Amino acid sequence: MDNQTMFQRMRMLLGERFSLRGQIFTLIEILADEACVVLRGNGPEEPIQLDQFGRPLRRSGTLEMVPVFAADGEALSEEMLELLASRVQ
């Protein structure tokens, strides 16, 4: 399967929740050019996001980027395999 097909299939996982390093994350974006996925944390300790003037605006989960491929560029990375195995129903 080529990389483009893999990223298209991964788009079906957008919005799904996963457990990674003991925290729950939601998959919010797939960056094909950078070969990574972006996760937003769903924990109770979500930091407060500030607006452009430094005023509190809303609570926002922490962002994590997980590489899709290992260093060889062929196999899935260990983090990606762990993420896919930890889908929260």
N, C-alpha and C positions, 0 to 999 in steps of 0.2 A: 504494500500500500504506500503510495507516495505521501509526502508531507501535507500537501494541499487537501487531499482526501481526509487525512487524519484530523486536520484542524476543522474541516467541515463537520465531521462526525462529533467532534468534541463540543461543537456549538449546541448540541442537544443537551449538554450538561449545564448550560448557563442557568443560574438561579438555583441550582442544586446545592445542598449543604453537605459539608465534609468535615471530618474530625482530623486535625493535624496538630501534632505536638501538644495534645491535651486541650485544644481549643476548637470551638466550632467556627467554621468559615463558610461563606457563600461564594461560589464561583461567579464573578461579575464580568469578567472579560477574558478573551483569548487574543493574545498578541502574536499573530503568525509571523510577522517580520522579526520579532525578537525571540520567537520560539519559547514563549512562557505563558502561563495563565496568571490572572490576578484574582486574589481572594480578599474578601472583606470580612473581618472578624465580627462575630455576633455575641461577644462576651458581655457580661454585666458591667465591666470596667471600661466601656467605650469612652474614649476621650471626647471632650467638647470641641467641636470644630468652630473656629472663629471666622467672622466675615472679613472683608477687605480692610475694615477699620479696627480690627482687633476685638470686636464685641462678640460675645458668645452667640452662636447661631443655632447649632443643633448638635446632637450626639452623633458621632461618626465612628464606625469600626475601624480598627487598624487595617492597613493594607499589607498583603504579602504577595510576593511574586515567586512563582514556582517554575523552574525550568522544565520544559517538556522532555528534552533529550539529554542524554548523558554526554560526557565530554567527547565521545567518539562520533556523535551526531547521528547515530543509527538507532540505538536502543533507547527506550524510555529511561529517564533519570530515576534514581532511587526515590527521590521526593515525590515524583509524579506517580510512581507505582504505589507508594504509601498512600497518597491522596486518593487515588482511584479505588483502593481497597477499603477505604474508610468512609464511604458514602453513608450519610445519616438519612434514615427513612422518615 
